[in-house]
């Protein structure tokens, strides 16, 4: 039987047609040829792959009615005079803010770090000035958690983002701050942050995601790569606070080499519907990955979290702790898997999803899992969903504290186990501010 390939339909590509892709290529035509070739290949994958289906295990429990690629346009270049976006008071090694992919704030890496070879650039500048270094690490890990079509879309339309590189035996004691803003209703954005810590390097990077104005409908398909060389340490904090009409997909890929340690914390607060996929690889003995997340969900928000911890070498460890607080008719989905390869003896892995239910109408789904192919390991997982103990609410309200304020205090108590792992006080405060603001909406 002769084989045939169906042409992509508007239903599968939505607004992201070949004409739209050609317009995007025109905007980035000055970038290296290898990167443009990769983008063309990514677009072909995107066009050929089907949309996920409700029957796909990787999309179990997700709301498909809201998952549409129609009605979005590539971002209009924002005028600098209109870019009144804050950098949220983060003072550190360097600050970069992008609005609709345009760099609007660029406080270069501090001189003391630049002299040591630290690089902090927009991704476009890094592609032009440090092409081989970027090429070695950018989007080199495959998507494995169900969103292959959207991962291809991200690579095809990725226009700009941030690049952080810390050379061997260099420590940057203060954080880099990267701010991604979406402006105008109907805009589609594809932000990306790439962090590379070379052997025995240490760095902290904070990513902030926000809409310039509340109530605007946007589509965001973002990603980040974290690469920790031998003995390196990376702390990565992402704070997602898009407008309440935004559809958000975000992909994280972490690679940890020998004796490397990576801590990533993702705060999920904004968006109407958000899906976050996190893929962590422990590639050499002594590697450790700390995967943390906090979600504060209310109204009818949906947060879909999919994770994969792969242990590929002996004596590696990982710890996943995702905590969700749900109000009103909000919904969360957690599906996590620990995979231990046959040679990864002495693996120590843990996975926990805990849900605090503040409403009878909220909905939480937890699907933890293990796939163990070695015989000398310690791997555990668990999930819980529970209401606030009535005696705790009664205790606070009996002292004159209103229910909403009591709930806020109890949520902060629930989250502190994760918040307490952030050593930098400014980052701790910014995370707390975003959570606190949710109770005032």
C-alpha positions as CSV (number, residue, x, y, z in Angstrom):
1,X,0.0,0.0,0.0
2,X,1.4,3.4,-0.9
3,X,1.9,5.6,2.1
4,X,0.6,9.1,2.2
5,X,1.1,12.1,4.6
6,X,-1.9,14.3,5.3
7,X,-1.3,18.0,5.0
8,X,-1.6,19.8,8.3
9,X,-5.1,21.3,8.8
10,X,-6.0,24.5,10.4
11,X,-7.3,22.5,13.3
12,X,-3.9,21.1,14.1
13,X,-1.8,24.3,13.5
14,X,-4.4,26.9,14.5
15,X,-3.0,30.4,14.0
16,X,0.5,29.0,13.5
17,X,0.4,28.5,9.8
18,X,3.3,28.3,7.3
19,X,2.6,31.9,6.5
20,X,3.0,32.8,10.2
21,X,6.1,30.8,10.4
22,X,7.6,32.5,7.3
23,X,6.9,35.9,8.9
24,X,8.6,34.7,12.1
25,X,11.7,33.5,10.1
26,X,11.9,36.9,8.5
27,X,12.1,38.5,12.0
28,X,15.0,36.2,13.0
29,X,16.8,35.9,9.7
30,X,20.0,37.5,11.2
31,X,20.5,34.5,13.5
32,X,22.9,31.6,12.7
33,X,22.0,29.3,9.9
34,X,22.2,26.2,12.2
35,X,19.5,27.7,14.4
36,X,17.3,28.6,11.5
37,X,17.6,25.0,10.2
38,X,16.6,23.6,13.6
39,X,13.6,25.9,13.6
40,X,12.5,24.8,10.2
41,X,12.7,21.1,11.3
42,X,10.8,21.9,14.5
43,X,8.0,23.5,12.5
44,X,7.7,20.4,10.3
45,X,7.4,18.3,13.5
46,X,4.8,20.6,14.9
47,X,2.7,20.5,11.7
48,X,3.0,16.7,11.4
49,X,2.1,15.8,15.0
50,X,-1.5,15.4,16.0
51,X,-3.1,17.4,18.7
52,X,-3.2,15.5,22.0
53,X,-6.4,13.6,22.6
54,X,-8.4,13.0,25.8
55,X,-7.6,9.4,25.6
56,X,-3.8,10.1,25.8
57,X,-2.5,9.0,29.2
58,X,-0.3,12.1,29.3
59,X,-3.4,14.3,29.1
60,X,-5.6,12.4,31.5
61,X,-8.0,14.8,33.4
62,X,-7.0,17.9,31.3
63,X,-9.6,20.3,30.0
64,X,-9.5,19.9,26.3
65,X,-12.3,22.4,25.5
66,X,-10.0,25.3,26.4
67,X,-6.9,24.0,24.5
68,X,-7.0,25.9,21.2
69,X,-4.3,27.3,18.9
70,X,-6.8,29.6,17.2
71,X,-7.0,33.4,17.4
72,X,-3.4,34.3,18.3
73,X,-0.9,36.5,16.5
74,X,2.9,36.9,16.8
75,X,3.8,39.8,19.1
76,X,3.9,43.3,17.8
77,X,7.2,45.1,18.6
78,X,6.5,47.0,21.8
79,X,7.5,50.7,22.0
80,X,10.1,51.4,24.7
81,X,8.0,54.3,25.8
82,X,5.2,51.9,26.6
83,X,7.3,49.5,28.5
84,X,6.5,50.5,32.1
85,X,7.3,47.1,33.6
86,X,8.8,46.6,36.9
87,X,11.8,44.4,37.7
88,X,10.2,43.7,41.1
89,X,13.0,45.0,43.2
90,X,15.4,42.2,42.5
91,X,18.9,43.5,42.8
92,X,21.7,41.1,41.9
93,X,24.2,40.0,39.4
94,X,22.3,41.3,36.4
95,X,18.7,42.1,35.2
96,X,17.0,41.5,31.9
97,X,13.4,42.3,31.0
98,X,11.7,41.4,27.8
99,X,8.3,42.6,26.7
100,X,6.8,40.9,23.7
101,X,10.3,39.4,23.2
102,X,11.9,42.9,23.0
103,X,14.6,43.7,25.5
104,X,13.3,46.7,27.5
105,X,15.7,46.5,30.4
106,X,19.3,45.3,30.2
107,X,21.4,45.7,33.2
108,X,24.5,43.8,32.2
109,X,26.3,41.3,34.4
110,X,28.2,43.1,37.1
111,X,31.9,43.9,36.2
112,X,33.3,41.7,38.9
113,X,31.6,38.7,37.4
114,X,32.1,39.7,33.7
115,X,35.9,39.7,34.4
116,X,35.6,36.1,35.5
117,X,33.9,35.1,32.2
118,X,30.3,35.1,33.4
119,X,27.9,35.7,30.5
120,X,24.4,37.2,30.9
121,X,22.8,38.1,27.6
122,X,19.6,38.0,25.7
123,X,19.3,34.7,23.9
124,X,19.5,36.4,20.5
125,X,22.8,38.1,21.5
126,X,24.1,34.9,22.8
127,X,23.3,33.1,19.6
128,X,25.3,35.7,17.7
129,X,28.2,36.0,20.1
130,X,28.4,32.6,21.8
131,X,26.8,30.3,19.2
132,X,28.7,27.1,19.9
133,X,28.1,27.3,23.6
134,X,24.4,27.9,23.1
135,X,24.2,25.2,20.4
136,X,25.6,22.6,22.8
137,X,22.9,23.1,25.4
138,X,19.8,24.8,23.9
139,X,16.8,22.5,23.6
140,X,18.9,19.4,23.4
141,X,16.6,17.3,25.7
142,X,13.6,15.7,24.2
143,X,10.0,16.3,25.3
144,X,8.8,13.1,26.9
145,X,5.7,14.0,28.9
146,X,2.9,14.3,26.3
147,X,3.5,17.8,24.8
148,X,5.8,16.9,21.9
149,X,3.6,19.0,19.5
150,X,3.8,22.1,21.7
151,X,7.5,21.6,22.4
152,X,8.1,21.7,18.6
153,X,5.9,24.8,18.4
154,X,8.1,26.4,21.1
155,X,11.3,25.7,19.2
156,X,9.9,26.8,15.9
157,X,8.7,30.2,17.1
158,X,11.2,30.9,19.9
159,X,12.4,34.4,19.3
160,X,14.3,35.6,22.3
161,X,14.9,34.9,26.0
162,X,17.9,34.9,28.4
163,X,21.2,33.1,28.5
164,X,23.3,32.7,31.7
165,X,26.7,31.0,31.7
166,X,29.0,30.7,34.7
167,X,32.5,29.3,34.0
168,X,34.4,26.7,35.9
169,X,35.1,27.3,39.6
170,X,33.1,30.5,39.6
171,X,30.4,31.4,42.2
172,X,27.9,34.2,41.6
173,X,26.6,34.9,45.1
174,X,23.6,37.1,44.1
175,X,20.8,36.2,41.7
176,X,20.2,37.0,38.1
177,X,16.7,38.3,37.4
178,X,14.9,37.7,34.1
179,X,11.4,39.2,33.5
180,X,9.2,38.1,30.7
181,X,6.1,40.3,30.0
182,X,3.3,39.7,27.6
183,X,1.5,42.8,26.2
184,X,-1.7,43.1,24.1
185,X,-4.6,40.8,23.9
186,X,-4.3,37.8,21.5
187,X,-0.5,37.8,21.6
188,X,1.4,34.5,21.4
189,X,4.8,34.4,23.2
190,X,7.6,31.8,23.3
191,X,10.0,32.8,26.1
192,X,13.1,30.7,27.0
193,X,15.8,30.8,29.6
194,X,19.0,28.8,29.3
195,X,21.3,28.4,32.3
196,X,24.6,26.7,32.0
197,X,26.9,26.2,35.1
198,X,30.2,24.8,34.2
199,X,32.3,22.5,36.5
200,X,32.1,23.6,40.2
201,X,30.2,26.8,39.3
202,X,27.4,28.1,41.4
203,X,24.5,30.4,40.3
204,X,20.9,31.5,41.2
205,X,18.5,32.6,38.4
206,X,15.0,33.9,38.9
207,X,12.5,33.9,36.1
208,X,9.3,36.0,36.3
209,X,6.4,35.6,33.9
210,X,3.7,38.3,33.9
211,X,1.1,39.9,31.6
212,X,1.4,43.7,31.3
213,X,-2.3,44.1,31.8
214,X,-4.9,42.1,33.6
215,X,-7.7,40.5,31.6
216,X,-5.9,40.1,28.3
217,X,-6.2,36.8,26.5
218,X,-2.7,35.4,25.6
219,X,-1.0,32.2,24.6
220,X,2.4,31.5,26.1
221,X,4.5,28.4,25.2
222,X,7.7,28.7,27.1
223,X,10.7,26.7,28.2
224,X,13.9,26.6,30.2
225,X,17.1,24.4,30.2
226,X,19.2,24.0,33.3
227,X,22.6,22.3,32.7
228,X,24.8,21.7,35.8
229,X,28.3,20.4,35.0
230,X,30.4,18.3,37.4
231,X,30.1,19.7,40.9
232,X,28.0,22.7,39.9
233,X,25.1,24.1,41.8
234,X,22.1,25.8,40.2
235,X,19.2,27.4,42.1
236,X,16.3,28.3,39.7
237,X,13.1,30.0,40.8
238,X,10.2,30.6,38.3
239,X,7.2,32.7,39.2
240,X,4.3,32.4,36.8
241,X,1.7,35.1,37.2
242,X,0.1,35.5,33.7
243,X,-3.2,37.2,33.3
244,X,-6.3,35.2,34.2
245,X,-7.2,34.7,30.5
246,X,-3.9,33.2,29.5
247,X,-3.3,29.7,28.2
248,X,0.2,28.7,29.4
249,X,2.5,25.8,28.6
250,X,6.0,25.6,30.1
251,X,8.7,23.0,29.7
252,X,11.6,22.5,32.0
253,X,14.6,20.2,31.2
254,X,17.3,19.7,33.8
255,X,20.6,17.9,33.4
256,X,22.8,17.2,36.4
257,X,26.3,15.7,36.0
258,X,28.6,14.2,38.6
259,X,28.1,15.7,42.2
260,X,26.0,18.5,40.7
261,X,23.0,19.9,42.6
262,X,20.0,21.6,41.0
263,X,17.2,23.1,42.9
264,X,14.2,24.3,40.9
265,X,11.1,25.9,42.4
266,X,8.1,26.8,40.3
267,X,5.3,29.0,41.6
268,X,2.0,28.7,39.7
269,X,-0.4,31.5,40.3
270,X,-1.7,33.1,37.1
271,X,-3.3,31.8,33.8
272,X,-6.7,30.4,33.2
273,X,-5.2,27.0,32.3
274,X,-1.5,26.2,32.7
275,X,0.4,23.0,32.0
276,X,3.9,22.6,33.4
277,X,6.2,19.7,32.4
278,X,9.5,19.1,34.3
279,X,12.0,16.5,33.1
280,X,15.1,15.9,35.3
281,X,18.0,13.7,34.4
282,X,20.7,12.5,36.9
283,X,23.5,11.5,34.6
284,X,26.4,10.8,36.8
285,X,27.2,9.6,40.4
286,X,26.5,12.1,43.1
287,X,24.0,14.1,41.1
288,X,21.0,15.5,43.0
289,X,17.8,17.2,41.8
290,X,15.5,19.0,44.1
291,X,12.2,19.6,42.3
292,X,9.8,21.9,44.1
293,X,6.5,23.6,43.2
294,X,3.8,25.7,44.8
295,X,0.4,26.3,43.3
296,X,-2.3,28.6,44.6
297,X,-5.4,28.0,42.5
298,X,-8.8,29.7,42.8
299,X,-12.0,30.4,40.8
300,X,-12.0,27.9,37.9
301,X,-8.2,27.9,37.2
302,X,-6.6,24.6,36.1
303,X,-3.0,23.7,36.8
304,X,-1.7,20.5,35.1
305,X,1.7,19.3,36.3
306,X,3.7,16.4,34.8
307,X,7.1,15.3,36.0
308,X,9.8,12.8,35.2
309,X,12.8,12.0,37.3
310,X,15.3,9.8,35.4
311,X,18.2,8.2,37.3
312,X,20.8,7.1,34.8
313,X,23.9,6.5,37.0
314,X,24.5,4.9,40.5
315,X,24.5,6.9,43.7
316,X,22.2,9.7,42.5
317,X,19.3,11.2,44.4
318,X,16.2,13.3,43.7
319,X,13.5,14.8,45.8
320,X,10.2,16.1,44.4
321,X,7.7,18.0,46.6
322,X,4.7,19.7,44.9
323,X,2.2,21.5,47.1
324,X,-1.1,22.8,45.9
325,X,-3.7,25.0,47.7
326,X,-7.1,24.9,46.0
327,X,-10.0,27.3,46.5
328,X,-13.4,27.7,44.8
329,X,-13.8,25.4,41.8
330,X,-10.1,25.2,40.9
331,X,-8.5,22.0,39.6
332,X,-5.0,20.6,39.8
333,X,-3.6,17.6,38.1
334,X,-0.3,16.0,39.1
335,X,1.3,13.1,37.3
336,X,4.8,12.1,38.2
337,X,7.1,9.2,37.4
338,X,10.5,8.1,38.9
339,X,12.5,6.0,36.4
340,X,15.6,4.1,37.6
341,X,17.8,2.7,34.9
342,X,19.4,-0.8,35.3
343,X,22.8,0.6,36.2
344,X,21.6,3.2,38.6
345,X,22.1,1.2,41.8
346,X,22.0,3.0,45.2
347,X,19.4,5.5,43.8
348,X,17.6,7.5,46.4
349,X,14.5,9.1,45.0
350,X,11.3,10.6,46.6
351,X,8.2,12.1,45.1
352,X,5.3,13.7,47.0
353,X,2.2,15.7,45.9
354,X,0.2,17.3,48.7
355,X,-3.1,19.1,48.1
356,X,-4.7,21.5,50.6
357,X,-8.4,21.7,49.8
358,X,-10.1,25.0,50.9
359,X,-13.4,24.3,49.1
360,X,-15.7,21.4,48.7
361,X,-15.9,22.2,44.9
362,X,-12.2,22.1,44.2
363,X,-10.7,19.1,42.5
364,X,-7.3,17.5,42.8
365,X,-6.0,14.5,40.8
366,X,-2.7,12.8,41.8
367,X,-1.0,10.1,39.8
368,X,2.5,9.3,41.2
369,X,4.4,6.4,39.8
370,X,7.6,4.3,39.8
371,X,9.5,2.4,37.2
372,X,12.5,0.6,38.8
373,X,15.0,-1.5,36.8
374,X,17.7,-1.8,39.5
375,X,17.5,-4.0,42.6
376,X,19.4,-1.9,45.2
377,X,17.5,1.4,45.5
378,X,15.3,3.4,47.8
379,X,12.4,5.0,45.9
380,X,9.2,6.2,47.5
381,X,6.2,8.3,46.5
382,X,3.0,9.5,47.9
383,X,0.1,11.9,47.5
384,X,-2.4,13.4,49.9
385,X,-5.5,15.6,49.6
386,X,-6.9,17.0,52.8
387,X,-9.1,19.8,54.2
388,X,-7.8,22.4,56.7
389,X,-8.4,20.8,60.1
390,X,-11.5,22.4,61.6
391,X,-9.9,23.0,64.9
392,X,-7.2,25.1,63.3
393,X,-9.8,27.3,61.5
394,X,-11.9,27.5,64.7
395,X,-8.8,28.5,66.8
396,X,-8.0,31.4,64.4
397,X,-11.5,32.6,64.0
398,X,-12.2,32.5,67.7
399,X,-9.5,35.1,68.0
400,X,-11.2,37.5,65.7
401,X,-9.4,36.5,62.5
402,X,-11.7,36.5,59.4
403,X,-12.0,33.2,57.5
404,X,-10.2,34.6,54.4
405,X,-7.3,35.8,56.5
406,X,-7.3,32.6,58.4
407,X,-7.1,30.6,55.2
408,X,-4.2,32.8,54.0
409,X,-2.2,32.2,57.2
410,X,-2.9,28.4,57.0
411,X,-1.8,28.3,53.3
412,X,1.5,30.1,54.2
413,X,2.0,27.5,57.0
414,X,1.4,24.7,54.5
415,X,3.8,26.3,51.9
416,X,6.6,27.1,54.3
417,X,8.2,23.7,53.9
418,X,9.0,24.7,50.3
419,X,9.4,28.5,50.8
420,X,12.0,27.8,53.5
421,X,14.3,26.2,51.0
422,X,14.9,29.5,49.3
423,X,18.0,31.1,51.0
424,X,17.8,34.5,49.2
425,X,15.5,36.7,51.2
426,X,14.5,38.9,48.2
427,X,13.3,35.9,46.2
428,X,11.5,34.5,49.3
429,X,9.7,37.9,49.7
430,X,8.7,38.1,46.0
431,X,7.2,34.6,46.1
432,X,5.3,35.5,49.2
433,X,4.0,38.7,47.6
434,X,2.5,36.8,44.6
435,X,0.9,34.3,46.9
436,X,-0.5,37.0,49.2
437,X,-1.9,38.9,46.2
438,X,-4.0,35.9,45.2
439,X,-6.0,36.3,48.4
440,X,-6.9,39.9,47.4
441,X,-8.2,39.1,44.0
